[in-house]
Amino acid sequence: MALIVQKFGGTSVGSVERIEQVAAKVKKFRDNGDDIVVVVSAMSGETNRLIDLAKQISEQPVARELDVMVSTGEQVTIALLAMALIKIGVPAVSYTGSQVRILTDSAHSKARILQIDSQNIQKELKAGRVVVVAGFQGVDESGNITTLGRGGSDTTGVALAAALKADECQIYTDVDGVYTTDPRVVAKAQRLNKITFEEMLEMASLGSKVLQIRAVEFAGKYSVPLRVLHSFQEGPGTLITLDEEESMEQPIISGIAFNRDEAKLTIRGVPDTPGIAFKILGPISSANVEVDMIVQNVAHDNTTDFTFTVHRNDYHNAQQVLEGIARDMGAREVIGDVDIAKVSIVGVGMRSHAGVASRMFEALAKENINIQMISTSEIKVSVVIEEKYLELAVRALHTAFELDAPTAKGD
């Protein structure tokens, strides 16, 4: 008998019919003798509806009151799922974040989990009940309702699995696992049976939308085995684990991630003096703009060109700050480009294989794709290219690193 934490997202519980389908799936595990804790999101579209209601009152609602309001979305779902389980003969009980006592800090709308008291859940499991827990929410020391921000329900699921020492945390979503890349871009993309936390963290940070970064970080920190599964299709999904398989058959690259939401800024002709990077990036950071890739080129006249990328939504804000810096420094000019994209290859196999980056560059060169920026880590290589070449680049790299699914004979 295993203890399993299952998390179902908004589309999985988007209607009463779907909630009843989730109940039937939970019953199968329960009938196998497993103890089950289910974490659910609000029904799809419900959180946005609640936020829109709040904004009809105030363009900038007070964060505490907004958390009180949006947390009701999950409260509806837990009650409905508990009812659906009881209806089909499965003893069940619903718990809000405060009833569990998921203790968080007081940062409304982006709270961090500090501690989970698992006693109430353990008591219900011993009594033979399925426990249905509201994701995305907690409570601070003063008893105020808090919400965890983007990906909060995934984080709740993983945190509960860690606190309960669950055998597995299963994340149910609208895909049947983690793929070598987006199947909508590469038809021959393959579902991965297994991937490491380290690889998944890179994939998530580089644009893969299957799992939220916070949830993967939490799972890796507490060694919680994660499995990504399709809500309404049977299959093994993808297991995310600490284990790096010691196998000669292990691929060098596990996946290719990409991000279209990139923009590039360059300040030219800056004096090449100590501390110049801080003088440029300090004000950018103070403007709450996150910088991704950075390249600095020193010219023969003792000036430097400094280039960095930001999220496309931050482009105009960052550009204004940079133009102010350029005036103060007497820089030559500021130029920008929003028509770029980032493509990354990810794999723990890079640690034991030389020449991975050159193989990537060769594949792009064969397609006449120019590389504008390069960034590397121990298990990834990222490049910035023109956005119009993004899909061509992903397909070329997918083939070059032998990730394409084998075709049937006669195809």
C-alpha positions in Angstrom: 0.0 0.0 0.0 1.4 3.4 -1.0 0.7 6.9 0.1 0.1 9.0 -3.1 -0.5 12.8 -3.4 -2.4 13.6 -6.6 -2.8 17.1 -7.9 -5.4 18.0 -10.5 -5.3 21.4 -12.3 -8.1 23.7 -13.4 -8.8 22.1 -16.8 -9.0 18.7 -15.0 -11.7 20.0 -12.7 -13.3 22.4 -15.2 -16.8 21.1 -14.9 -19.0 18.9 -12.7 -18.6 16.1 -15.3 -14.8 16.4 -15.1 -14.8 16.4 -11.4 -16.8 13.2 -11.4 -14.2 11.7 -13.8 -11.5 12.7 -11.4 -13.4 11.1 -8.6 -13.6 7.8 -10.6 -9.8 7.9 -11.2 -9.2 8.5 -7.5 -11.5 5.6 -6.6 -9.3 3.2 -8.8 -6.3 4.0 -6.7 -8.3 3.8 -3.5 -9.6 0.4 -4.5 -6.0 -0.8 -5.0 -5.5 -0.1 -1.3 -3.5 3.1 -1.6 -3.9 6.1 0.7 -4.8 9.1 -1.3 -4.5 12.9 -0.7 -5.9 15.0 -3.6 -4.9 18.6 -4.2 -7.0 20.6 -6.6 -7.0 24.0 -8.3 -10.0 26.2 -8.9 -12.2 25.2 -11.9 -10.6 26.6 -15.1 -11.3 30.3 -15.5 -12.7 30.8 -12.0 -9.7 32.6 -10.6 -9.7 35.0 -13.5 -13.4 35.6 -13.0 -12.8 36.4 -9.3 -10.0 38.8 -10.1 -12.1 40.5 -12.7 -14.9 41.0 -10.1 -12.4 42.5 -7.6 -11.1 44.9 -10.3 -14.7 46.1 -10.9 -14.4 47.5 -7.3 -10.8 48.6 -7.4 -8.1 48.7 -10.1 -5.6 47.7 -7.4 -7.4 45.6 -4.8 -5.9 45.3 -1.3 -3.7 42.2 -1.4 -5.1 40.7 1.8 -8.8 41.0 0.6 -7.9 39.7 -2.9 -6.4 36.6 -1.3 -9.5 36.0 0.7 -11.6 36.3 -2.5 -9.5 34.2 -4.9 -9.0 31.4 -2.4 -12.7 30.6 -2.6 -12.2 29.1 -6.1 -10.4 26.1 -4.7 -12.8 25.9 -1.8 -15.6 25.2 -4.3 -13.6 22.5 -6.0 -12.6 20.6 -2.9 -16.3 20.5 -1.7 -17.5 19.3 -5.1 -14.8 16.6 -5.4 -15.5 15.4 -1.8 -19.2 15.1 -2.7 -18.4 13.3 -5.9 -16.2 10.7 -4.1 -18.8 10.2 -1.3 -21.5 9.7 -4.0 -19.5 6.7 -5.5 -18.8 5.2 -2.1 -15.4 6.6 -1.3 -15.2 8.1 2.2 -13.7 11.6 1.7 -13.3 14.9 3.5 -12.3 18.4 2.2 -9.7 20.7 3.8 -8.8 24.3 3.1 -5.2 25.4 3.4 -5.9 26.9 6.9 -7.7 23.7 8.1 -4.6 21.6 7.1 -2.5 24.5 8.5 -0.3 25.1 5.6 1.7 27.9 7.3 3.1 30.6 5.0 4.8 33.9 5.3 2.6 37.0 5.0 3.5 38.0 1.4 0.0 38.1 0.0 -0.5 36.7 -3.6 3.1 35.3 -3.6 3.4 33.6 -0.2 6.0 31.0 0.6 5.3 27.8 2.5 7.1 27.7 5.9 5.7 24.6 7.5 2.9 22.1 7.1 1.1 20.4 10.1 0.2 17.0 8.7 -1.6 15.7 11.8 -5.1 16.4 10.6 -4.5 14.7 7.3 -2.8 11.7 8.9 -5.8 11.3 11.2 -8.2 11.3 8.3 -6.1 8.8 6.3 -6.1 6.5 9.3 -9.8 6.7 9.4 -9.9 5.5 5.8 -10.8 8.7 4.1 -9.5 10.4 1.0 -8.4 13.9 1.9 -9.1 16.6 -0.7 -7.0 19.7 -0.1 -7.3 23.2 -1.6 -4.2 24.0 -3.6 -2.7 27.5 -4.0 -3.5 28.7 -0.4 -2.3 28.8 3.1 -2.5 30.8 6.3 0.0 33.1 8.0 0.9 33.3 11.7 -1.9 35.8 12.3 -4.5 33.6 10.7 -4.8 35.6 7.4 -5.6 33.6 4.3 -2.6 33.7 1.8 -2.2 32.5 -1.8 1.0 31.1 -3.3 1.0 32.8 -6.7 1.6 31.2 -10.1 1.9 27.4 -9.9 0.7 27.5 -6.3 -1.4 24.3 -6.6 1.6 22.3 -7.9 3.7 23.6 -5.0 1.0 22.7 -2.5 0.9 19.1 -3.9 4.7 18.7 -3.7 4.9 20.3 -0.2 2.2 18.0 1.1 3.9 15.0 -0.4 7.2 16.1 1.4 5.4 16.7 4.7 3.6 13.3 4.5 6.7 11.5 3.2 4.5 10.2 0.3 5.7 7.5 -2.0 4.9 9.7 -5.1 3.4 13.0 -6.0 1.4 12.8 -9.2 0.7 15.9 -11.2 -2.3 15.4 -13.6 -2.5 17.8 -16.5 -3.6 18.1 -20.1 -0.4 16.4 -21.4 0.7 12.8 -20.9 4.2 13.6 -19.7 7.3 15.6 -20.4 8.4 15.6 -24.0 11.8 16.1 -25.6 10.3 19.3 -26.9 6.9 20.8 -27.7 5.1 18.3 -30.0 3.3 21.2 -31.6 6.6 22.3 -33.0 8.3 18.9 -33.6 5.8 16.2 -34.6 8.5 13.5 -33.8 8.9 14.7 -30.2 9.0 11.8 -27.8 7.6 11.4 -24.3 10.4 10.9 -21.7 10.0 8.0 -19.3 12.3 9.6 -16.8 14.0 12.9 -16.3 16.1 14.3 -13.4 15.0 17.2 -11.2 18.0 19.1 -12.5 17.0 18.7 -16.1 13.3 19.5 -15.4 14.3 22.6 -13.5 16.3 23.8 -16.5 13.5 22.9 -18.9 10.9 24.8 -16.7 13.1 27.9 -16.4 13.8 27.9 -20.1 10.1 27.9 -21.2 8.7 24.4 -20.8 5.2 25.0 -19.3 4.5 21.4 -18.0 5.5 22.2 -14.4 6.1 25.3 -12.4 9.7 26.0 -11.3 8.8 26.4 -7.6 7.2 23.0 -7.5 10.2 21.3 -9.2 12.6 23.2 -6.8 10.6 22.0 -3.8 10.5 18.4 -5.1 14.2 18.3 -5.7 15.0 19.9 -2.3 12.9 17.2 -0.4 13.5 14.3 -2.8 9.8 13.9 -3.6 9.4 11.6 -6.7 7.2 13.5 -9.1 5.2 12.0 -12.0 3.5 14.0 -14.7 0.4 12.2 -16.1 -2.6 13.0 -18.3 -5.8 13.6 -16.4 -8.1 11.5 -18.7 -5.8 9.2 -20.6 -4.1 6.1 -19.2 -0.3 5.8 -19.4 2.9 5.8 -17.4 3.6 9.5 -17.8 7.1 10.9 -16.9 8.9 10.3 -13.6 11.0 13.2 -12.3 13.6 11.8 -10.0 17.1 12.4 -8.4 18.5 9.3 -10.1 20.8 9.8 -13.1 20.8 6.5 -14.8 24.3 5.1 -15.2 23.7 3.8 -18.7 25.6 3.9 -21.9 22.3 4.2 -23.6 21.4 7.5 -21.8 21.0 10.3 -24.3 23.4 13.2 -24.2 20.5 15.6 -24.5 17.1 15.0 -22.8 15.2 17.9 -24.3 15.1 21.1 -26.2 13.4 24.1 -24.6 12.6 27.4 -26.2 11.2 30.8 -25.2 9.6 33.4 -27.6 9.1 36.0 -24.9 12.6 37.4 -25.1 14.0 40.9 -25.9 17.5 42.2 -26.2 19.0 45.5 -25.3 22.5 46.8 -26.0 24.3 49.9 -24.7 27.2 50.8 -26.9 30.4 52.8 -26.3 30.4 52.6 -22.5 33.8 53.4 -20.8 35.5 50.1 -20.0 36.1 50.7 -16.3 35.8 48.5 -13.2 32.2 48.2 -11.9 30.6 49.0 -15.2 28.4 45.9 -15.2 26.9 46.9 -11.8 26.4 50.5 -13.0 24.3 49.2 -15.8 22.5 46.3 -14.2 22.1 47.8 -10.8 19.4 50.3 -11.9 17.8 47.6 -14.1 17.5 45.4 -11.1 16.1 48.3 -9.0 13.4 48.7 -11.7 12.4 45.1 -10.8 13.5 43.8 -14.3 15.0 40.3 -14.3 18.0 39.9 -16.7 18.7 36.6 -18.3 21.7 36.4 -20.7 24.6 38.8 -20.7 27.4 39.5 -23.2 30.1 42.2 -22.9 32.5 43.1 -25.8 35.5 45.3 -25.3 36.5 47.5 -28.2 40.0 48.7 -29.2 39.2 52.3 -28.0 38.7 51.2 -24.4 35.0 51.3 -24.6 32.6 48.3 -24.2 29.3 47.2 -25.7 27.1 45.6 -23.1 24.2 43.4 -24.2 21.6 41.6 -22.1 18.2 40.0 -22.6 15.0 40.5 -20.6 11.4 39.2 -20.7 9.6 40.9 -23.6 7.0 42.4 -21.2 9.9 44.3 -19.4 11.5 45.6 -22.6 10.1 49.1 -22.7 10.7 49.6 -18.9 14.3 48.3 -19.2 14.9 50.5 -22.4 13.9 53.7 -20.6 16.2 52.9 -17.6 19.0 52.0 -20.0 18.6 55.3 -22.0 18.9 57.2 -18.7 22.1 55.3 -17.8 23.5 56.0 -21.3 23.0 59.7 -20.9 24.7 59.7 -17.5 27.7 57.7 -18.8 28.0 59.4 -22.1 27.5 56.1 -24.0 27.2 56.2 -27.8 23.7 54.7 -28.1 21.1 52.2 -26.9 19.6 49.7 -29.3 17.1 47.0 -28.8 15.4 44.0 -30.5 12.2 42.3 -29.6 12.2 39.8 -32.6 14.5 37.3 -30.9 14.0 33.9 -29.2 16.0 31.6 -27.0 16.7 28.0 -27.8 18.3 25.6 -25.3 19.5 22.1 -25.2 19.4 20.4 -21.8 20.8 17.1 -20.5 22.9 15.7 -17.7 24.7 13.6 -20.3 26.6 16.8 -21.2 28.8 16.2 -18.1 30.4 13.2 -19.7 30.4 14.1 -23.4 32.7 16.6 -25.1 31.7 18.7 -28.1 28.0 19.1 -27.4 28.0 22.9 -27.9 29.9 22.5 -31.3 27.4 19.9 -32.4 24.6 22.4 -31.6 26.4 25.2 -33.5 27.0 23.0 -36.5 23.3 22.0 -36.7 22.3 25.7 -36.7 25.0 26.6 -39.2 23.7 24.0 -41.6 20.4 25.8 -41.6 22.1 29.2 -42.0 20.8 30.4 -38.6 23.0 33.1 -37.0 23.7 32.9 -33.3 23.5 36.3 -31.5 24.3 35.2 -27.9 25.5 32.1 -26.1 25.0 31.0 -22.5 26.1 27.7 -20.9 25.9 25.8 -17.7 26.9 22.4 -16.7 23.9 20.7 -18.3 22.6 23.3 -20.8 23.6 25.4 -23.7 21.3 28.4 -24.7 21.5 30.5 -27.8 19.6 33.7 -28.9 18.5 33.7 -32.5 16.1 35.6 -34.7 12.6 34.6 -33.7 11.6 33.7 -37.3 14.1 30.8 -37.3 12.9 29.4 -33.9 10.9 26.4 -35.2 13.5 25.5 -37.8 16.2 25.6 -35.2 14.2 23.4 -32.7 13.5 20.8 -35.5 17.1 20.8 -36.6 18.5 20.3 -33.1 15.9 17.7 -32.3 17.2 15.7 -35.3 20.9 16.4 -34.8 20.8 15.1 -31.2 18.8 12.0 -32.3 15.7 12.8 -30.3 13.2 12.1 -33.1 10.8 9.3 -32.5 11.5 6.3 -34.8 9.2 6.1 -37.7 7.3 2.8 -38.5 8.6 0.7 -41.4 7.1 1.8 -44.6 6.5 5.4 -43.5 
